Each structure stands twice: as C-alpha cells, then as structure tokens.
Amino acid sequence: MEEAMVYRKGERPVAKVIRPYDADHPVASGIADGDHWMDAWLGQMCTPWDAITRKTGITRPRIEELNDDAEPTVDEIEKLAALWYTTPEGLRKSIDEANDAQ
C-alpha cells in the first residue's frame, strides 16, 4: 500500500495509507448492505459535502447529481479517490458494485 502525507497547520505530517478497494475494505460492507456508493464512502470516511467541494473542486450541485446516480467523470473519480485515500480503480469498482446491487 502506498502512503500519502497529510499536513495540518501547526502539526507534524501524518502518513495516510492509500488503501485499494476490495472485499475487505470498510466501504464494501456498506455497499453490500445496499448503500449508494456515495453514501458508503461519505459514511465511512466522514466527509461532509462542503469538504468534498473545498478539497476536490467538485461543485455542490454536481455532488448532488452524483448522489442522485449521475455517472462520475474520470477526473471526478481521480479527485474523489485521492480525497478518500484509495485508488481510482478501486473507487470505480465500488461504484460498479453499488450499481450492480440496485
């Protein structure tokens, strides 16, 4: 697994592990229980919509569209994967699994 450094003002850098999405990933259980992919990631990673907008540049209306089953672009997947410390391929896999479960 890869590491990414997280910097907070006035604190030492914290290494965060980039975790690939697989059946053992905490988000996978939410998706298996029928959660929408966005809800599963938001719930597990505790990410408010305002933080997504601020950290990724994805607008609030677009986040709402994604939450209403709009198909994310490759660029959006890359930005969200970086935010949630996973791989773009893993995030795409979670989206596909959630869509298949519907």
Rosetta constraint file for C-alpha pairs under 8 A:
AtomPair CA 1 CA 17 HARMONIC 6.40 0.50
AtomPair CA 1 CA 18 HARMONIC 5.93 0.50
AtomPair CA 1 CA 19 HARMONIC 6.09 0.50
AtomPair CA 1 CA 20 HARMONIC 7.52 0.50
AtomPair CA 2 CA 17 HARMONIC 5.70 0.50
AtomPair CA 2 CA 18 HARMONIC 5.06 0.50
AtomPair CA 2 CA 19 HARMONIC 7.37 0.50
AtomPair CA 3 CA 15 HARMONIC 6.02 0.50
AtomPair CA 3 CA 16 HARMONIC 5.42 0.50
AtomPair CA 3 CA 17 HARMONIC 4.32 0.50
AtomPair CA 3 CA 18 HARMONIC 5.53 0.50
AtomPair CA 4 CA 15 HARMONIC 5.62 0.50
AtomPair CA 4 CA 16 HARMONIC 5.09 0.50
AtomPair CA 4 CA 17 HARMONIC 6.15 0.50
AtomPair CA 4 CA 18 HARMONIC 6.69 0.50
AtomPair CA 4 CA 85 HARMONIC 7.85 0.50
AtomPair CA 5 CA 13 HARMONIC 6.11 0.50
AtomPair CA 5 CA 14 HARMONIC 5.59 0.50
AtomPair CA 5 CA 15 HARMONIC 4.54 0.50
AtomPair CA 5 CA 16 HARMONIC 5.94 0.50
AtomPair CA 6 CA 13 HARMONIC 5.58 0.50
AtomPair CA 6 CA 14 HARMONIC 5.08 0.50
AtomPair CA 6 CA 15 HARMONIC 6.14 0.50
AtomPair CA 6 CA 16 HARMONIC 6.66 0.50
AtomPair CA 7 CA 11 HARMONIC 7.19 0.50
AtomPair CA 7 CA 12 HARMONIC 7.03 0.50
AtomPair CA 7 CA 13 HARMONIC 4.79 0.50
AtomPair CA 7 CA 14 HARMONIC 6.54 0.50
AtomPair CA 8 CA 12 HARMONIC 7.29 0.50
AtomPair CA 8 CA 13 HARMONIC 6.90 0.50
AtomPair CA 16 CA 85 HARMONIC 7.39 0.50
AtomPair CA 17 CA 85 HARMONIC 6.79 0.50
AtomPair CA 18 CA 85 HARMONIC 4.53 0.50
AtomPair CA 18 CA 86 HARMONIC 5.06 0.50
AtomPair CA 18 CA 87 HARMONIC 7.16 0.50
AtomPair CA 19 CA 85 HARMONIC 6.17 0.50
AtomPair CA 19 CA 86 HARMONIC 4.92 0.50
AtomPair CA 19 CA 87 HARMONIC 7.18 0.50
AtomPair CA 20 CA 25 HARMONIC 7.78 0.50
AtomPair CA 20 CA 86 HARMONIC 5.18 0.50
AtomPair CA 20 CA 87 HARMONIC 5.58 0.50
AtomPair CA 20 CA 90 HARMONIC 5.65 0.50
AtomPair CA 21 CA 25 HARMONIC 5.61 0.50
AtomPair CA 21 CA 28 HARMONIC 7.69 0.50
AtomPair CA 21 CA 86 HARMONIC 6.57 0.50
AtomPair CA 21 CA 87 HARMONIC 7.25 0.50
AtomPair CA 21 CA 90 HARMONIC 4.44 0.50
AtomPair CA 21 CA 91 HARMONIC 6.71 0.50
AtomPair CA 21 CA 93 HARMONIC 7.49 0.50
AtomPair CA 21 CA 94 HARMONIC 7.19 0.50
AtomPair CA 22 CA 28 HARMONIC 7.01 0.50
AtomPair CA 22 CA 90 HARMONIC 7.19 0.50
AtomPair CA 23 CA 28 HARMONIC 5.73 0.50
AtomPair CA 23 CA 29 HARMONIC 7.74 0.50
AtomPair CA 24 CA 28 HARMONIC 6.75 0.50
AtomPair CA 24 CA 29 HARMONIC 7.90 0.50
AtomPair CA 25 CA 29 HARMONIC 7.45 0.50
AtomPair CA 26 CA 30 HARMONIC 7.36 0.50
AtomPair CA 26 CA 44 HARMONIC 6.94 0.50
AtomPair CA 27 CA 31 HARMONIC 6.44 0.50
AtomPair CA 27 CA 40 HARMONIC 5.58 0.50
AtomPair CA 27 CA 41 HARMONIC 5.99 0.50
AtomPair CA 27 CA 44 HARMONIC 6.16 0.50
AtomPair CA 28 CA 32 HARMONIC 6.02 0.50
AtomPair CA 28 CA 40 HARMONIC 7.91 0.50
AtomPair CA 28 CA 94 HARMONIC 7.13 0.50
AtomPair CA 29 CA 33 HARMONIC 6.17 0.50
AtomPair CA 30 CA 34 HARMONIC 6.55 0.50
AtomPair CA 30 CA 35 HARMONIC 5.44 0.50
AtomPair CA 30 CA 40 HARMONIC 5.37 0.50
AtomPair CA 31 CA 35 HARMONIC 4.78 0.50
AtomPair CA 31 CA 36 HARMONIC 6.55 0.50
AtomPair CA 31 CA 37 HARMONIC 6.34 0.50
AtomPair CA 31 CA 40 HARMONIC 6.21 0.50
AtomPair CA 31 CA 94 HARMONIC 7.53 0.50
AtomPair CA 31 CA 97 HARMONIC 7.27 0.50
AtomPair CA 31 CA 98 HARMONIC 5.62 0.50
AtomPair CA 31 CA 101 HARMONIC 7.99 0.50
AtomPair CA 32 CA 98 HARMONIC 7.62 0.50
AtomPair CA 32 CA 101 HARMONIC 7.61 0.50
AtomPair CA 34 CA 98 HARMONIC 7.16 0.50
AtomPair CA 34 CA 101 HARMONIC 6.69 0.50
AtomPair CA 34 CA 102 HARMONIC 7.43 0.50
AtomPair CA 35 CA 39 HARMONIC 6.18 0.50
AtomPair CA 35 CA 40 HARMONIC 5.74 0.50
AtomPair CA 35 CA 98 HARMONIC 7.19 0.50
AtomPair CA 36 CA 40 HARMONIC 6.15 0.50
AtomPair CA 36 CA 67 HARMONIC 7.72 0.50
AtomPair CA 36 CA 98 HARMONIC 6.03 0.50
AtomPair CA 36 CA 99 HARMONIC 7.91 0.50
AtomPair CA 37 CA 41 HARMONIC 6.28 0.50
AtomPair CA 37 CA 94 HARMONIC 6.51 0.50
AtomPair CA 37 CA 95 HARMONIC 5.48 0.50
AtomPair CA 37 CA 98 HARMONIC 5.59 0.50
AtomPair CA 37 CA 99 HARMONIC 7.99 0.50
AtomPair CA 38 CA 42 HARMONIC 5.98 0.50
AtomPair CA 38 CA 66 HARMONIC 7.45 0.50
AtomPair CA 38 CA 67 HARMONIC 5.92 0.50
AtomPair CA 39 CA 43 HARMONIC 5.83 0.50
AtomPair CA 39 CA 67 HARMONIC 7.64 0.50
AtomPair CA 40 CA 44 HARMONIC 6.11 0.50
AtomPair CA 41 CA 45 HARMONIC 5.80 0.50
AtomPair CA 41 CA 46 HARMONIC 7.90 0.50
AtomPair CA 41 CA 84 HARMONIC 7.76 0.50
AtomPair CA 42 CA 46 HARMONIC 5.39 0.50
AtomPair CA 42 CA 47 HARMONIC 5.13 0.50
AtomPair CA 42 CA 48 HARMONIC 7.11 0.50
AtomPair CA 43 CA 47 HARMONIC 7.22 0.50
AtomPair CA 45 CA 84 HARMONIC 6.66 0.50
AtomPair CA 47 CA 51 HARMONIC 6.37 0.50
AtomPair CA 47 CA 52 HARMONIC 6.83 0.50
AtomPair CA 48 CA 52 HARMONIC 6.58 0.50
AtomPair CA 49 CA 53 HARMONIC 6.35 0.50
AtomPair CA 49 CA 60 HARMONIC 7.06 0.50
AtomPair CA 49 CA 63 HARMONIC 7.39 0.50
AtomPair CA 50 CA 54 HARMONIC 6.16 0.50
AtomPair CA 50 CA 60 HARMONIC 7.34 0.50
AtomPair CA 51 CA 55 HARMONIC 5.89 0.50
AtomPair CA 52 CA 56 HARMONIC 5.65 0.50
AtomPair CA 52 CA 57 HARMONIC 7.39 0.50
AtomPair CA 52 CA 58 HARMONIC 6.95 0.50
AtomPair CA 52 CA 80 HARMONIC 7.83 0.50
AtomPair CA 52 CA 83 HARMONIC 7.75 0.50
AtomPair CA 53 CA 57 HARMONIC 5.03 0.50
AtomPair CA 53 CA 58 HARMONIC 4.98 0.50
AtomPair CA 53 CA 59 HARMONIC 5.49 0.50
AtomPair CA 53 CA 60 HARMONIC 6.17 0.50
AtomPair CA 53 CA 63 HARMONIC 7.98 0.50
AtomPair CA 54 CA 58 HARMONIC 7.80 0.50
AtomPair CA 55 CA 83 HARMONIC 7.31 0.50
AtomPair CA 56 CA 79 HARMONIC 5.66 0.50
AtomPair CA 56 CA 80 HARMONIC 6.92 0.50
AtomPair CA 56 CA 83 HARMONIC 7.33 0.50
AtomPair CA 58 CA 62 HARMONIC 6.48 0.50
AtomPair CA 58 CA 63 HARMONIC 6.73 0.50
AtomPair CA 58 CA 76 HARMONIC 7.30 0.50
AtomPair CA 59 CA 63 HARMONIC 6.29 0.50
AtomPair CA 60 CA 64 HARMONIC 6.28 0.50
AtomPair CA 61 CA 65 HARMONIC 6.32 0.50
AtomPair CA 62 CA 66 HARMONIC 6.22 0.50
AtomPair CA 63 CA 67 HARMONIC 6.14 0.50
AtomPair CA 64 CA 68 HARMONIC 6.22 0.50
AtomPair CA 65 CA 69 HARMONIC 6.55 0.50
AtomPair CA 65 CA 70 HARMONIC 5.35 0.50
AtomPair CA 66 CA 70 HARMONIC 4.57 0.50
AtomPair CA 66 CA 71 HARMONIC 6.56 0.50
AtomPair CA 66 CA 72 HARMONIC 6.53 0.50
AtomPair CA 72 CA 76 HARMONIC 5.88 0.50
AtomPair CA 72 CA 77 HARMONIC 6.35 0.50
AtomPair CA 73 CA 77 HARMONIC 6.25 0.50
AtomPair CA 74 CA 78 HARMONIC 6.25 0.50
AtomPair CA 75 CA 79 HARMONIC 6.27 0.50
AtomPair CA 76 CA 80 HARMONIC 6.06 0.50
AtomPair CA 77 CA 81 HARMONIC 5.89 0.50
AtomPair CA 77 CA 88 HARMONIC 5.83 0.50
AtomPair CA 77 CA 91 HARMONIC 6.85 0.50
AtomPair CA 77 CA 92 HARMONIC 7.06 0.50
AtomPair CA 78 CA 82 HARMONIC 6.22 0.50
AtomPair CA 78 CA 87 HARMONIC 7.73 0.50
AtomPair CA 78 CA 88 HARMONIC 5.21 0.50
AtomPair CA 79 CA 83 HARMONIC 6.28 0.50
AtomPair CA 80 CA 84 HARMONIC 6.15 0.50
AtomPair CA 80 CA 88 HARMONIC 7.97 0.50
AtomPair CA 81 CA 85 HARMONIC 5.90 0.50
AtomPair CA 81 CA 86 HARMONIC 5.01 0.50
AtomPair CA 81 CA 87 HARMONIC 5.53 0.50
AtomPair CA 81 CA 88 HARMONIC 5.23 0.50
AtomPair CA 81 CA 91 HARMONIC 6.10 0.50
AtomPair CA 82 CA 86 HARMONIC 6.28 0.50
AtomPair CA 82 CA 87 HARMONIC 7.16 0.50
AtomPair CA 82 CA 88 HARMONIC 7.77 0.50
AtomPair CA 86 CA 90 HARMONIC 6.48 0.50
AtomPair CA 86 CA 91 HARMONIC 6.85 0.50
AtomPair CA 87 CA 91 HARMONIC 6.30 0.50
AtomPair CA 88 CA 92 HARMONIC 6.14 0.50
AtomPair CA 89 CA 93 HARMONIC 6.14 0.50
AtomPair CA 90 CA 94 HARMONIC 6.25 0.50
AtomPair CA 91 CA 95 HARMONIC 6.29 0.50
AtomPair CA 92 CA 96 HARMONIC 6.20 0.50
AtomPair CA 93 CA 97 HARMONIC 6.11 0.50
AtomPair CA 94 CA 98 HARMONIC 6.14 0.50
AtomPair CA 95 CA 99 HARMONIC 6.14 0.50
AtomPair CA 96 CA 100 HARMONIC 6.07 0.50
AtomPair CA 97 CA 101 HARMONIC 6.23 0.50
AtomPair CA 98 CA 102 HARMONIC 6.67 0.50
